């Protein structure tokens, strides 16, 4: 339920696909997920998947696959995996880490108090 936004090392930034960091600010988000399907998928692909968010910055968070389809055209979507769960869950907490401090960019499942205890 958490996404960490961290500064990339200079040599790493140039090896990324350009569409992973549109604003070229040398920061990238890393989502920490603990779901059996995702864990299996990560294992098959070497532990890392580089994907976009399921919503557009500044718009309402996507809660399900229908919301995702509203934000993206068919030409932008290669695949949507829908687990059939229509239950809306809280969005991840997005935390930017810089100079050994954190700044919450989006409040979500994990509170500031919980973050302070990590």
Buried (B, 14 or more C-beta within 10 A) or exposed (E): BBBBBBBBEEEEBEEEEEEEBEEEEEBBBEBEBEEEEEEEEBEEEEEEEEEEBBBEEEEEBBBBBEBBBEBBEEEEEEEEEEEEEEEEEEBBBBBBBEEEEBEBEEEBEBEEEEEEEE
